Amino acid sequence: MCLGIPGRVIEVHGEDPRMGVVDFDGVRREVCLAFTPDADVGQYVIVHVGFAISTVDEEEAARTLAVIRAIPDALAAELGADEEPPVPAGRRPAAGMEGTP
């Protein structure tokens, strides 16, 4: 199943491509923000296969997450919540912080 999942932007960095960290109900992932140049920290974006494809308001994000949560294991399956999160190139966790979101 491939869904567009809403998440809140918690960090923005890079310019080519513009990247960020997005929080999906407690699961954080590195996301390309190139297609949503106006997305900023605190805003919500719809993410599909690692790319933010649009922005949404908080109310719409909450409604969409509620529907996704109603599907057993959908959010975890879509985000690979049981997998180790990817480490962005050039950014390594501090000693003892491996696996910490």
N, C-alpha and C positions, 0 to 999 in steps of 0.2 A: 504494500500500500504506500502511496506517495501523497502526502498531504502538505499543504501550506500551513505551517504552524506559527501562531503569534508568539512573540517574545519581546521582552523589554531590553532595550539597548543599555548596557551598563558601562561600556567603554568604547571609545572610538580612537583609532590610530591608523597611521599609514595614509598615503595619498595615491599611490599607484600600484595596486588598487587600494581603495579606501576599505579598511577592515574594521571590525569591532567584535566585542564579546556581547552575546545576547543571552539573557536568562529566560529559560523556558520552564517556568514553574519549578525552579530549583536546580535545573540542569543547565549548565552554562556551556556554550559552544562558540567557537570562532566562526564568524560569518562575514562574507563579502558584502559591503555596503555600497558598492559602486553603482547599483541601479536605484538606490534611494539616497541621493546626495543631500537631501534635507533632513534625513534621520539623524537625531542627536541623542545624547545620553538622556534617559528617562522616557523616551518615546517608544512606541510599540511598532514593530515591523512584522510582516508576514514573511517567513523564511521557507524556501523550497530548495532542497538539495544544496544547502550551504550558502545560498544567495538570498538576501533580502530583496523581495520583489515589489513590495509596496509598504506604505505606512498605514496604520489604523489607529483609531482612538482607543483609549483604555477600555471603554465600555464594550466595543466590538471585540477587542481581544479577549475580554473576560467571557463573553457569550460563546465565542469560538472555542476557547479552552474548556468550557463546561461541556460542550458537545463532544469534544475529543476525549475528555475524562470519562464520559459515559460509555465509551467503547473500551472494553477490557484490554489493558496493556497497549493501547494505541500510542499513547505519548512515549512510553518507554521504547516501544518497537521502532517508532519513527526516529527518535533521537539517539537510539543505541545507548540508553541510560545505564546499561550494565557494562558498557565498554569503558576503557580508560579514555578520558577526553584528550583530543589531539593537542599537542604543544605547538604553538605558532613558531614558524621559523625565526631563529634568532632570539627566542625567549625560552629560557630554561627555568624550571622550578628551583627554588633555593634548596640547599641540602635539607633533607628531612621533610620537604613539602611535596614530594612526588605524589601524584594522585589527588592532591587537594584542589578543589574547584576554586 
